[in-house]
Amino acid sequence: MPASDRLHSFDANSLWFRLIASSSLIALTLLASAAILLNAIFVSALQHNFDQRLKAAMDGILANVEIAPDKTLQLQSQIADQRFTLPLSGWYWQVTQPGTPGKLLSSASLLEQQLKAPSGPLTVDGDGVSAYSLTDAQGTNLRAISQDVKLFGGDKTYNFMVAGNFDELKAEVSSFQHTMMAVLVVLGLALLAGLAFQVRFTLKPLSDMQHQLNDIRSGRAEFLGDNFPRELQPVADELNLLVEANLEIVERSRMQVGNLAHALKTPISVLINEARDTKSPLAARVKEQIEVMRDQVNLYLDRARRAVRAQTAGAATEVGPVLDALARTLERINRDRNLKIVVDMPTPLRFRGERQDLEEMVGNLMDNACKWASHQIVVHAQAVQGSADENRSWLTIMVDDDGPGIPPEKRATALERGKRLDESKPGSGLGMSIILETAAMYSGTIALDKADLGGLRAILRLPRVS
């Protein structure tokens, strides 16, 4: 996965995922708690309103019940609510005398059954009214209220009870719950979308910093900008100081390598001149060893310079001009052999490194191809896709020749330092070793294979500026 996408991926180890997951969990927990609380408040309010309706019915019954001359109870007029007249309608009222079995008066809907309050102490409000739940003979859930009253003109206490069908409210509760759930689902989705936008907006400066660091590494910028949020700007400033310190170290190393080269160049030249002026076996031996020493010094100085350049942040080189220039130069050098060098690069490519290192690597490969080619050399350059775990892009440069090639069993030997498979060709055998070392400094690779032209194919893999 590209580094630019990792910040907003669903990887459990990403900040984006952690923020979204934790915020979503909190939001959904609060929404679920709100749903439970709202449902409880609605049911409680509905029950309170139902109790008030039952109280209104009880007030009507109390106003219509009186003591007859024979000390019995009688109903002056029928209750207006017709539900109290329908058999087993779930709406009932009755009058009983505490401690005495049976009913004194009741609604027609109650028929022969008698309602009984729950056993145990009941909660009584300031008006002496108790409210509770029970069921009738049909199993209908009832909500009932009762009150002990002494009627005018009598000294006995009577218990008045009114009950209503509480199951009738199930439809209202269900409708409220469905509406509430729909609203909360829409609200939850809106919250999740808002959280995703908020988290992405909050983490955008980190993504911007990541892109700017990639620009520095690719050579498109030198330092990070100064437009980051207050919490991130100190980090950007420290990174800029680190980049600046790295550039200073690189420049200091280059200077020291150059100073060392100049310091060694004069003594070695003096020794060679002295040995050349003296005609003796010892002088010849000294001259030979000094030549070896000079080659070794130059080799290690070049290696040090390459290592310093490879660690330089922001270096980027256009590949096309380098290949074209090398092709023209080598054609001119080998014009007596009529060698044809073709450069095939379908799209522009940029090497993530120094120009002189690219010239040294590709130049050595093309020079080796020129030594063995019969008539033609083809240089292919193309971008290649790295693995999913790699945080970089690559390019390959393939140098093909139409020469004799190298057998598969000898290709590994050809990549070894100082190895030459044919001493008839000029060279020290160090060119391939230099290519290997320089490519390795950029995390690149070099491989040998059979070319389509019949000769050898050298495949150089290097980091690319995407």
C-alpha positions in Angstrom: 0.0 0.0 0.0 1.4 3.4 -0.9 2.6 5.5 2.1 0.1 8.3 1.2 -2.8 5.9 1.7 -1.7 4.3 5.0 -2.7 7.3 7.1 -6.3 6.8 6.1 -6.4 3.1 5.8 -8.4 0.6 7.8 -5.3 -0.9 9.3 -5.9 -1.4 13.0 -2.5 0.3 13.7 -3.3 3.5 11.9 -4.3 6.7 13.7 -7.3 7.2 11.4 -8.7 3.8 12.3 -8.1 4.3 16.0 -9.7 7.7 16.1 -12.7 6.5 14.0 -13.1 3.3 16.0 -12.9 5.0 19.4 -15.1 7.9 18.5 -17.7 5.6 16.8 -17.8 3.4 19.9 -18.4 6.4 22.2 -21.0 7.9 19.8 -22.9 4.6 19.4 -22.8 3.9 23.2 -24.3 7.4 23.9 -26.9 6.9 21.2 -27.9 3.5 22.6 -28.1 5.0 26.1 -30.2 7.9 24.8 -32.5 5.4 23.1 -33.0 3.5 26.4 -33.5 6.7 28.4 -36.0 8.2 25.9 -38.0 5.0 25.7 -38.2 4.9 29.5 -39.2 8.6 29.7 -41.9 8.1 27.1 -43.3 5.0 28.7 -43.3 6.8 32.1 -45.1 9.8 30.6 -47.6 7.6 28.9 -48.3 5.7 32.1 -48.7 9.0 34.0 -51.2 10.2 31.4 -53.0 6.9 31.6 -53.2 7.2 35.3 -54.7 10.7 34.9 -57.4 9.3 32.6 -58.2 6.6 35.2 -58.4 9.3 37.9 -60.9 11.3 35.8 -63.0 8.2 35.4 -62.8 7.6 39.2 -63.9 11.1 39.9 -67.0 10.5 37.7 -67.8 7.3 39.5 -67.4 8.9 42.9 -69.8 11.7 41.9 -72.4 9.1 40.8 -72.3 6.7 43.8 -74.3 7.5 46.9 -75.7 5.7 49.9 -79.4 4.7 49.6 -81.9 5.0 52.5 -81.5 1.3 53.1 -77.7 1.9 53.6 -76.8 0.2 50.4 -74.8 1.8 47.6 -76.5 2.9 44.4 -75.4 4.4 41.1 -77.3 7.6 40.3 -76.6 7.5 36.5 -74.6 5.4 34.1 -70.9 6.3 33.3 -70.7 8.0 30.0 -67.7 6.0 28.8 -69.2 3.1 26.8 -66.1 1.0 27.3 -67.2 0.2 30.9 -70.4 -1.4 29.4 -68.7 -3.8 26.9 -68.1 -7.3 28.4 -64.5 -8.0 29.2 -63.4 -4.8 27.4 -60.4 -4.3 29.7 -62.0 -1.2 31.2 -63.6 -1.9 34.6 -64.6 -0.3 37.8 -65.8 -1.7 41.1 -66.6 -0.7 44.6 -65.8 -3.0 47.5 -65.7 -2.8 51.3 -62.4 -3.7 52.8 -62.6 -6.9 54.9 -65.8 -7.9 53.2 -65.9 -10.4 50.3 -67.7 -9.7 47.1 -68.5 -6.5 45.1 -70.9 -3.9 46.1 -71.1 -2.2 42.8 -69.2 -2.8 39.4 -69.2 -1.9 35.8 -71.2 -4.1 33.3 -67.9 -5.0 31.6 -66.6 -6.8 34.6 -69.3 -9.5 34.5 -68.9 -11.9 37.4 -65.2 -11.5 38.0 -63.7 -9.3 40.7 -60.4 -7.4 40.4 -58.0 -7.9 43.3 -55.1 -5.5 44.1 -51.6 -7.0 44.5 -50.8 -8.3 47.9 -48.4 -6.3 50.0 -48.1 -2.6 50.8 -49.0 -0.2 48.0 -47.6 3.2 47.2 -50.1 5.9 48.0 -49.9 9.5 46.6 -50.9 12.7 48.4 -54.6 12.1 47.4 -54.6 8.6 48.9 -54.6 7.0 45.4 -52.6 3.8 44.7 -51.6 2.8 41.2 -50.5 -0.6 40.1 -50.7 -3.2 37.3 -52.7 -6.5 37.1 -54.4 -8.8 34.7 -58.1 -9.8 34.1 -59.5 -13.2 33.4 -58.6 -12.9 29.7 -55.0 -12.2 30.5 -55.2 -8.6 29.5 -52.7 -6.3 31.1 -54.5 -3.7 33.1 -53.4 -0.5 34.7 -55.5 0.2 37.8 -55.9 2.8 40.6 -57.8 2.5 43.8 -58.7 4.8 46.7 -60.4 4.3 50.1 -63.3 6.7 50.5 -66.0 7.5 53.1 -69.1 8.6 51.3 -71.3 11.5 52.5 -73.8 10.3 55.0 -72.1 7.1 56.0 -69.3 6.1 58.3 -68.0 3.0 56.4 -64.9 3.0 54.2 -65.3 1.8 50.6 -62.6 0.9 48.2 -63.1 2.3 44.7 -61.0 0.8 41.9 -60.8 1.8 38.2 -58.8 -0.2 35.7 -58.0 0.4 32.0 -56.6 -1.8 29.2 -52.9 -0.9 29.2 -52.3 -3.2 26.1 -54.0 -0.5 24.0 -50.8 1.6 24.6 -48.6 -1.0 23.0 -49.3 0.4 19.6 -48.3 3.9 20.7 -45.1 2.6 22.4 -44.2 0.5 19.3 -44.8 3.4 17.0 -42.7 5.7 19.1 -39.9 3.1 19.3 -39.8 2.6 15.5 -39.8 6.4 14.9 -37.1 6.9 17.6 -34.9 4.1 16.1 -35.2 5.5 12.6 -34.2 8.9 13.8 -31.3 7.6 15.9 -30.1 5.4 13.0 -30.1 8.5 10.7 -28.4 10.5 13.4 -25.8 7.7 14.0 -24.9 7.6 10.3 -24.7 11.4 10.2 -22.4 11.3 13.3 -20.2 8.6 11.7 -19.9 10.6 8.5 -19.1 13.7 10.5 -16.5 11.9 12.6 -14.8 10.5 9.4 -14.7 14.0 7.9 -13.5 15.5 11.2 -10.7 12.9 11.6 -9.6 13.2 8.0 -9.6 17.0 8.3 -7.7 16.8 11.6 -5.1 14.4 10.2 -4.6 16.3 6.9 -1.6 18.2 8.2 0.2 14.9 8.9 -0.6 13.8 5.3 0.7 17.1 4.0 3.9 16.7 6.0 4.3 13.2 4.6 3.9 14.5 1.0 6.4 17.3 1.7 8.9 14.8 3.1 8.5 12.7 0.0 9.2 15.9 -2.1 12.4 16.5 -0.2 13.5 12.9 -0.7 12.5 13.1 -4.4 14.4 16.4 -4.9 11.3 18.5 -5.6 11.8 20.5 -2.4 14.6 21.3 0.1 12.7 21.9 3.4 9.3 21.5 4.9 7.0 24.5 4.8 6.0 26.7 7.8 2.2 26.5 7.4 1.6 23.5 9.8 -0.7 23.7 12.8 0.8 25.0 16.1 1.2 21.4 17.5 3.0 20.2 14.4 5.1 23.2 13.4 7.8 22.4 16.1 8.1 18.9 14.6 8.5 20.4 11.1 11.1 22.8 12.4 13.1 19.9 14.0 12.9 17.9 10.7 14.2 20.9 8.8 17.1 21.2 11.2 17.8 17.5 10.7 17.8 17.9 6.9 20.0 20.9 7.1 22.4 19.1 9.4 22.5 16.1 7.0 23.4 18.5 4.1 26.1 20.0 6.2 27.5 16.5 7.0 27.4 15.5 3.4 29.2 18.7 2.2 31.8 18.3 5.0 32.4 14.7 4.0 32.8 15.7 0.3 35.3 18.3 1.3 37.3 15.9 3.4 37.4 13.3 0.7 38.6 15.9 -1.8 41.3 17.1 0.7 42.4 13.5 1.2 42.6 13.0 -2.5 44.8 16.1 -3.0 47.0 15.2 0.0 47.7 11.7 -1.4 48.1 12.7 -5.0 51.3 14.7 -4.7 53.3 12.1 -2.6 52.3 9.3 -4.9 53.3 11.2 -8.0 56.7 12.1 -6.4 57.3 8.4 -5.6 56.3 7.3 -9.2 58.6 9.9 -10.7 61.6 8.9 -8.5 61.0 5.2 -9.3 60.8 6.0 -13.0 64.1 7.8 -13.0 65.9 5.0 -11.3 66.8 1.9 -13.5 66.9 -1.1 -11.2 64.8 -4.1 -10.3 63.9 -2.5 -7.0 62.7 0.7 -8.6 60.6 -1.3 -11.1 59.1 -3.2 -8.1 58.4 0.0 -6.2 56.8 1.6 -9.3 54.6 -1.4 -9.7 53.4 -1.3 -6.1 52.9 2.4 -6.1 50.7 2.1 -9.2 48.6 -0.6 -7.3 48.5 1.8 -4.3 47.3 4.7 -6.5 44.6 2.5 -8.0 43.4 1.4 -4.6 43.4 4.9 -3.2 41.4 6.2 -6.2 39.0 3.2 -5.8 38.3 3.8 -2.1 38.1 7.6 -2.6 35.5 7.0 -5.4 33.7 4.6 -3.1 33.6 7.2 -0.3 32.3 9.9 -2.7 29.6 7.5 -3.9 28.6 6.6 -0.4 28.3 10.3 0.5 26.3 11.1 -2.6 24.0 8.1 -2.1 23.0 9.4 1.4 22.2 12.9 0.0 18.5 13.7 0.5 16.7 15.2 -2.5 19.0 14.1 -5.3 17.1 13.3 -8.5 18.5 12.8 -12.1 16.7 12.6 -15.5 17.6 9.2 -17.0 17.0 10.0 -20.7 19.7 12.7 -21.1 22.3 10.4 -19.4 21.5 7.4 -21.6 21.5 9.5 -24.8 24.8 11.2 -23.9 26.5 7.9 -23.1 25.2 6.3 -26.3 26.6 9.2 -28.4 30.0 9.1 -26.7 30.4 5.3 -26.9 29.3 5.3 -30.6 31.9 7.9 -31.3 34.6 6.0 -29.5 33.8 2.8 -31.3 33.0 4.3 -34.7 35.7 2.2 -36.4 33.6 -0.9 -35.4 30.3 0.6 -36.7 28.5 -0.2 -33.4 24.9 1.0 -33.2 23.5 1.9 -29.8 19.8 2.2 -29.5 18.1 3.8 -26.4 14.5 2.6 -25.8 12.7 4.5 -23.0 8.9 4.8 -23.6 8.3 7.3 -20.8 10.5 9.9 -19.0 12.1 8.5 -15.9 14.0 10.0 -13.0 16.6 8.3 -10.9 16.6 9.0 -7.1 20.3 9.7 -6.9 23.2 11.6 -8.2 23.8 12.0 -12.0 27.5 11.0 -11.8 26.6 7.7 -10.0 24.1 6.9 -12.7 26.6 7.7 -15.4 29.2 5.6 -13.7 26.9 2.5 -13.4 25.3 2.7 -16.8 28.5 3.8 -18.5 30.3 0.7 -17.2 27.5 -1.6 -18.4 27.4 0.0 -21.8 31.2 0.0 -22.1 31.3 -3.7 -21.3 28.6 -4.3 -23.9 30.6 -2.4 -26.5 33.7 -4.6 -25.8 31.7 -7.8 -26.7 29.0 -6.6 -29.1 29.3 -7.4 -32.8 27.1 -4.8 -34.3 24.3 -3.6 -32.0 23.5 -2.6 -28.4 20.0 -1.9 -27.1 19.4 0.0 -23.8 15.9 -0.4 -22.4 14.7 1.8 -19.5 11.3 1.4 -17.8 9.5 1.8 -14.6 8.7 -1.3 -12.6 6.1 -1.9 -9.8 7.6 -2.7 -6.4 6.0 -5.1 -3.9 3.1 -4.0 -1.7 5.4 -3.7 1.3 7.9 -1.4 -0.4 7.6 2.3 0.2 9.3 3.3 -3.0 9.2 3.1 -6.8 11.8 1.4 -9.1 13.2 1.6 -12.6 15.2 -1.0 -14.5 17.9 -0.3 -17.1 18.6 -3.3 -19.3 21.7 -3.3 -21.5 21.6 -5.9 -24.3 24.3 -6.8 -26.8 24.6 -9.2 -29.7 27.9 -10.7 -28.6 28.8 -14.2 -27.4 27.1 -13.8 -24.0 28.1 -15.6 -20.8 27.0 -19.1 -19.9 24.5 -19.3 -17.0 27.0 -21.1 -14.8 29.6 -18.4 -15.2 27.4 -15.3 -14.7 27.8 -15.3 -10.9 31.6 -15.3 -11.4 31.4 -12.3 -13.7 29.8 -10.3 -10.9 32.7 -11.0 -8.5 35.2 -8.2 -7.7 38.2 -8.3 -10.1 37.1 -11.4 -12.0 37.6 -11.4 -15.8 36.4 -14.3 -17.9 38.5 -13.2 -20.9 41.9 -11.6 -20.4 42.1 -10.7 -24.1 39.7 -7.8 -23.5 41.1 -4.6 -21.8 40.1 -3.7 -18.3 40.8 -4.3 -14.6 37.7 -6.3 -13.8 36.6 -3.7 -11.2 33.9 -2.2 -13.3 31.2 -4.7 -12.4 32.3 -4.5 -8.7 31.9 -0.7 -8.8 28.4 -1.1 -10.3 27.5 -3.6 -7.6 28.7 -1.3 -4.8 27.1 1.8 -6.1 23.8 0.1 -6.8 23.8 -1.4 -3.3 24.3 2.1 -1.8 21.0 3.0 -3.4 19.4 -0.3 -2.3 19.6 -1.3 -6.0 20.6 -4.6 -7.7 22.4 -5.9 -10.7 21.8 -9.2 -12.5 22.8 -10.9 -15.7 20.6 -12.8 -18.2 20.4 -13.8 -21.8 19.5 -10.9 -24.2 17.0 -11.1 -27.0 19.8 -10.1 -29.3 21.6 -13.4 -28.4 24.3 -11.9 -26.2 24.3 -10.8 -22.6 21.7 -8.8 -20.8 22.7 -6.7 -17.8 19.7 -5.7 -15.6 20.2 -2.7 -13.3 17.4 -2.0 -10.8 17.5 1.5 -9.1 15.1 3.6 -7.1 12.9 5.9 -9.1 11.3 9.3 -8.4 7.6 8.7 -8.9 
